[in-house]
Amino acid sequence: MEKLASPPGGGRSVLVVADDPDITELLAGIMELAGCRVETAVSGTAGMMRLTRRRFDLVVCDATPPDLECFVRSRRVAPPDHPPVLYLTTCETLIDLVPFLEPGVEDYVVKPVRIAEVLDRARALLRTRSPERLDGTPCYGDLVLDGAAYQARRGSRPLGLTPAEYRLLSQLLENAERVLSKEQISRHVWGDFRAHGAIEKLVARLRRKVDQEGPTLIHTRRGFGYWLGSPES
């Protein structure tokens, strides 16, 4: 099976939202065979929680969960750079679904699904991703680093980082969900060893800016170091 185009370093990240285990297995299998990394959610609410915690390039959603309309409406506001969505629907649910679709970043396939059609629609939606999301720019949920401008934002809020804070955030994002020691941070940020107190102050300043609003992303692993991610990851 032909693979979906993917950026250097791995396949695209796809979230499958379905409350039927058979549909979940089918969709996950199609995406995995196409070279994608797949995570699953059993409801629209669970899918939204995953979207606020980490980056996905595409969502494939079975249009049957009871909270589907809530998912469709709420993803308009969180995260602001939400991925495109491919819905699987029946003729009965199609009438209810279509009025809510956002042209260009949402599409649908009528069930029973054909593998070739799912892959074709997925490719088309992936091509709509903005360059920022396709070029490997480090990001985690609504936290995005702009390497060209040396700036960062949390949602629509600019963070106003100093050069040292920017280098630290870049390192944390590139190693998301991995604990970094103070020695690793010191070498990356300053190029040499700094006292632990200096590192702690730098992390504290960055944490105040990044976690001022929204879920906490920067965490301390006592005795080991610091990491960026969701505590539920």
PyMOL commands that set and color helices and strands:
alter all, ss='L'
color gray80, all
select helices_A, chain A and resi 21-33+44-53+68-74+91-100+115-126+131-134+163-174+182-190+196-210
alter helices_A, ss='H'
color red, helices_A
select strands_A, chain A and resi 13-17+37-41+58-62+85-89+106-110+139-140+143-146+151-154+157-158+218-221+225-228
alter strands_A, ss='S'
color yellow, strands_A
deselect
rebuild
show_as cartoon
